[in-house]
Amino acid sequence: MGAAIDDLLPRPSVVGVLNVTPDSFSDAGLFLDPDAALLRARSLVRDGAAMVDVGGESTRPGARDVPLDEELRRVVPVLERLEGTPVSIDTSKAEVARRALDLGAISLNRRQIRLERDLKCRGWRSEGVERRADQLLRRAELGEGL
């Protein structure tokens, strides 16, 4: 069985937020460039973040939906640069979640739902976790959200 996220990160842990959206409430689009996002993520970790939460769609009130291809364009280059850094992905789209998990994300941040990943081999270690991930992704594909 794979390690639970509680075993992978110290408790309590600080999670750094990295929004790669032009309309972010917290940073006004400062980290749209993947290299700028990487520098920010390194700064968050250096300042004590145990994990970096990457989001490519705004959750602020009144925010417009982001098309799948645009959200992938925003987050994939950042996730590729963050290899080896504990990362969570903040998304409501199953395909974005799937790509992020494939790129090493250890957690899915959306309405308190987490998917646990084993950092060492980056493969599923728990049949129960894998089943839960499949259920969540199916729900998202059916438009039920995550």
Secondary structure, 3 states (H helix, E strand, C coil): CCCCHHHHCCCCCEEEEEECCCCCCCCCCCCCCHHHHHHHHHHHHHCCEEEEEEECCCCCCCCCCCCHHHHHHHHHHHHHHCCCCCEEEECCCHHHHHHHHHCCCCEECECCECCCCCCCCCCCCCHHHHHHHHHHHHHHHCCCCC
